[in-house]
Amino acid sequence: MKAIVTGATGGLGRNLVEFLLQEGWEVIALGRNKEIGDKLKVKFHSFDLSNKELTIKYFENADIVFHCAAFSSPWGNYDFFYNANVITTKNVIDVMKLYSIKKLVHVSTPSIYFDFTNQYNVKENYISKKFVNNYAKTKYEAEQVVLNSDIESVIIRPRGIFGEYDQVLVPRLEKIANKGSLPLVRNRNVIVDVTYVGNVVHALFLAATKDIPNKSIFNITNDEPMNIKDIFTLVMKSINIDVKFRYISYTLLICVAGFLEGISKLKLIKEPIITKYSIGVISNSQILDISSAKKVLGYKPVYTIEEGLKKYAKYRNL
């Protein structure tokens, strides 16, 4: 089998490339970070997928495309997100048709569910009435591009990815913890899902190789909902940081975030240190229903959260 992996220099993409190579696949890797890409031990091309001419140039015949590329941030200009998440997806699909590549596995996000409320057993057919930020909005719009195309496709929505090559979740927590403490919202019992990257890669592989209905969409988690304080504690323990917690009023945090977002919109600061979304994530429970992934995709987590953190710690110490 031959695959093209977009976003191959991101955390998920790198793990996917390594897994496919172990499975004996031929892999073409695409990404923006040339320094990382040159370490992948596969044919690699560094360019921006929003450039259609370059996308045509660097694609080639393959059996499947894994579209992992995206711009993920809690804050930013809509046009930038649209270009990075929607235009790139349109280009990928157009070029797949040009090269007669039959199947697409598209990585989306459960951020499209988030609505500042506690959410339990969220199914794939739920969509927030108002998207929390431009990332969520454009990822949903990218999904619509996929669903409205005539390309055979599968969409997965993994929640809170951590693990080897993580550039987001654990590094951000570590940066905050090193400043003194991790914030928790007072009087809130927050239960959330996270997912070890090896399990997401497993889900991607199943989506690529199993005979499942076209346009299927699957939530993916570790199937281990945990209190957010316990998750923070486990993560910090795995990287040998003595974690301290600071309990703060939700009202105060939201007011501060709103103020910072306001002055950012006025271009008085580049990006707010905290956003309403980032406060909402640590203030509200979100547990996804993965029954469809279990039943249709045959998905079952290969690694527990603790096993994933041990593998991540070992990777950090290499």
N, C-alpha and C positions, 0 to 999 in steps of 0.2 A: 504493500500500500504506500501511496505517496500523498503527503499532506503539505499544505501551506499553512503556516501559523503566523497570524498578525499579532502585533503586540508581544513579540517574542523576547523583547528585552525587559518586559515587566515581570513581576514576581510569578504570576500564574503562567505566563507564556514560557518562561525559562524552565519551569518545572515540567510543563507539558512537552516541550521539545526533548528534554532529557528522557522522559518516560517513553515517548514514541521511538526514540533511538534504541532504547532497551528492548522494545517490542519488535525491532527489526524493520521499522518504517523508514522510508526516505523522507527527509524533511527539508522544506525551504522555509527559512526564517526571515520575517520582515519586522523591522522595528526602527525606532528613532535614535537609539543609543548605540553608536558604532563601537565604542569601547567594550560594552557588554556583549554586543552581537558577535564580535570577533572571537569571543571565548566559547561560543556555542558548539563548535566542532561540526557545523553543518554549513551549507550554502546560505550566506546571509546578505541581505541588502538593507542598507540604511537610507530611509527616505520617509516623506510624509504622505500617508495614504490619501490625504485630501487632494493631492496632485494626481489627477487621473492619468495624465500621460506617463508619469513615472510608475503608477500602479500597473498600467498596461505593459510597460517595459519589463518590470521585475516579476510579474506573474508568469506562470507557465502551466503546461498541462499537469493536472493532478487529480486525485480521486476525491479529495475533500479539502475544505478550508475551515480552519478553526479561527474565528474572528474574536480574538481576545483584546484587540487594541481599543483603547478609550482614553478620554481625558476625565479623570476623577478628582473632583475638588468640591468642598462645600460652598465655594464662593467663586464668582467670576462672571464675565460678560456673556450674555446669551449667544451672540454671534460666534464667539470663540468655541463654546461648547457645541453649537450646531455644526460648525465646520469639522470639529474633531470627532464627533460621535455620529452625526447623521450623514453628512456628505461622504465621510469615509466608508460608511456602510453601503451607501448607494454605489460608490465607486467599486467596492469589492464585488457586489452583486452583478454590476454591469460587466466587469472584467471576467467574472466566473462564466458568464454566458459566452463571452468572446472566446474563452478557452475550453468551453464545453465541460466545465467542472460541475458535477451534478449535485453535490451536497454541501450544505453550510451548517456548521455548529456555531451558534452565536451566543456570546456571553453577555448577559444583561445584569440587572441589579434589583434587589428587593427594595431599594430606595424609592421605587415608584409606588410602594404601598404606604410609605410613612406619612402620618397625618397628625402628629403631636398627641396621639391617644395611645393607651395600652392596646396592643393588638395580639390576640391569641389565636393560634391555628389558622393563620392567614393562608388562604388558597390562591392559586394562580389567577383566578378570574377576578380578584379584587384589585381595583386601581384607585389610588387616592383621587378625590374630587379636585384637589388643588395640589400641584406638585411643590415639594418643599424647597427646591432650588433648581437651577438651570441644568445641573447634572442629571437629576431625576427626570426632568422634562424631556431632555434630548435623548436620554437612553430609552425612554418610552417611544419617542418619535422614531428612533432607530429600529426598535422592535416592529413598529408599524411598517417600516420599509421592508423588513424581512418577511413579515406575514402577508403583505400585499404583493410580493414578488412571486414569480412562477418557479423559483428555485426550491428544491427539496431542502427543508431546514428543520432544525431543532434549536430551541432557545432554553438556556439554563439561567437561573437567577440564584447564584450562591451568596450566602449571608456571612459577612464578617470574615474574610479570608485571612489566615495567618499561616506562617511556615517559612521554609527556606526561601531566600531572596525577597522576603517581605520588605516593601519599601514604604508601607503605609501604617498598618495597624500597630504592630509592636514598636517600631521606631518612634511613632508619635507618642505612645504611652511612656516609653523610656525617656523621651525628651522632657515630658511634663514631670515625671517622677523625679528626675535628676534636679529639677528646680526646687524640690522640697516635698511635694505631696501630690496625690491624685485626687481630683475633686469628685465628690459624690453629692447627690442632691438630698437634702435633709427630708426625712419622713417619706421616702419613696422606696418601695421594694421592687426593684427593676430586674426582670428576668429576660434574658436574651439568648439568641442562638449565635454561635460562631462556627466556622468550618475550617478544618485543617486543609491546606492546599493539596495534599496528596489525595484527599477524598474528592476535591473538585476535579482534579485530573482524572480520577477514576470515573466520575460522572461524565466528563467530556468524552472519554474513551468509549463508554457504553453508548452515549448518544451518537457516536460516529459509526459504531460497529453493529448495533442491534437493529433489528427490523421493527421499527416503531412508527406510529402514525405521523404523517407529514404535518409540519407546523406545531408539533407538540411543544409544550412549555413546562418546565420543571423547576420547582424550588429545590435547592440543595443546601443542607446543613449537616452538622455532625450528629444531629438527632439527640443532643444532650443539652437541653435548655438549662442555663445556670444563672444564679444571681450575679449581677454585674460585678459586685465587690469580690466574689469568689473567683471570677474570671481574672480580674485585675491582679488578685493575689497570686494565682497560679502562674500568670504570665511573668510577673516580676520575680517570683521565686525561680523560674526557669532561667532567668538571665542574671541571677544573683544580686538582685536589688532589694534591700529592705524597704518595703513599701509603707508609706504613711498616707492616711486618708484625711481629707479636709471636707467637712460637711458644710454645705452652703445652701442658702435659701434659693429655691427655684425662681421666685419672683425677682430677686436681686439679679440672678444670672441672666434671665431673659431681658430685663431692663438694660443691663450693661451691653448684652449682645445687640439689642435693638439700636442702642445709641451708636455703637461701633459700626454697625451696618449702615446707619444713616450717614455718618460722616464719610464712610467709604464711598457711598453713592455720590456724595458731593465732591469726591476725589481729593479729600483732605488727607486720607491715608490710602495706601495701596490695597490692603486686604485686612479685614478685622481679625484680631487674634482669636476671638471666639465668635461663633455665629449662633443664631437661634436653632439651626439644625443640629449643630454639635452638642448644644445643651439638651435639645430634645432627645437625642440618641441615648444619653446617659440618664434621662429622666423618665423614659417610657419603655415599657416592656414590648418586645416584638418576638413572637415565636411563629415560625413558619410551619405549615402543614406540608410534609414531604410524602404523604401517602401515595400520590400519583407517581412520584419518582420511584418509590418502592415497588409499586404494582406494575407499572408500564415499562419503566426503564430497567427495573431489576436492580436498582441502586440500594446499596447498604454500605454505610461508612466502613472503610477498611481500618482506619486508625481512630482511637479515642482522642479526646482533647489532650489528655495527659501524655499519651504516646506521641502525638503531634508536637507538643511542646518539648519533649525530650529530643526528638529529631531536630527541632529548630535549634535547641541549645547546643547540640553536637555540631551542627553546621556553623554556628557562630564561633565555636572554639577551634575550628579548623585553621 
